[in-house]
């Protein structure tokens, strides 16, 4: 994945989830995105129907 695609994904998650802090994309597995926020926490988002959900929200 190139840097532009990675940036687009990060911006899409930030906008969709209304996140007020920065995140770094760590891993992409189809529609599963693992990110780290600026507090050091790792979070997994799942893209479903053009929206991003926390992995726990879909369990």
Phi and psi in degrees as a GROMACS rama.xvg file:
@    title "Ramachandran Plot"
@    xaxis  label "Phi"
@    yaxis  label "Psi"
@TYPE xy
-85.1609  168.26  UNK-2
-63.0478  -35.5797  UNK-3
-67.1372  -41.217  UNK-4
-65.6959  -42.4562  UNK-5
-61.0802  -43.3559  UNK-6
-63.4665  -41.0433  UNK-7
-62.1816  -42.3277  UNK-8
-64.0068  -46.3956  UNK-9
-60.4854  -46.5049  UNK-10
-63.8534  -36.8144  UNK-11
-65.1269  -43.3478  UNK-12
-65.0641  -45.6071  UNK-13
-59.0796  -43.4257  UNK-14
-69.8191  -47.3428  UNK-15
-64.9032  -40.5205  UNK-16
-92.2618  -4.79187  UNK-17
54.1276  49.9828  UNK-18
-85.6465  125.446  UNK-19
-88.7138  7.15785  UNK-20
-127.841  168.826  UNK-21
-84.1824  153.436  UNK-22
-134.537  156.723  UNK-23
-123.941  128.67  UNK-24
-76.4776  122.842  UNK-25
-101.04  -41.5563  UNK-26
-152.085  143.716  UNK-27
-125.087  127.671  UNK-28
-133.277  89.5819  UNK-29
61.4918  -101.388  UNK-30
-109.408  16.082  UNK-31
-110.757  121.309  UNK-32
-118.807  119.681  UNK-33
-98.7268  124.579  UNK-34
-129.024  157.839  UNK-35
-118.939  131.896  UNK-36
-89.5362  173.775  UNK-37
-71.7601  -2.99389  UNK-38
-93.1809  -5.48662  UNK-39
94.9401  -1.91412  UNK-40
-80.1002  143.336  UNK-41
-102.17  131.642  UNK-42
-131.631  144.363  UNK-43
-111.766  126.922  UNK-44
-112.224  143.755  UNK-45
-114.749  129.024  UNK-46
-89.1331  123.905  UNK-47
-143.128  124.223  UNK-48
53.5708  46.8616  UNK-49
67.3852  9.77539  UNK-50
-119.252  158.219  UNK-51
-111.255  128.306  UNK-52
-120.548  145.475  UNK-53
-63.8385  145.403  UNK-54
-54.9372  -38.4002  UNK-55
-65.9877  -28.1121  UNK-56
-69.4464  -23.4682  UNK-57
-99.2802  -3.41699  UNK-58
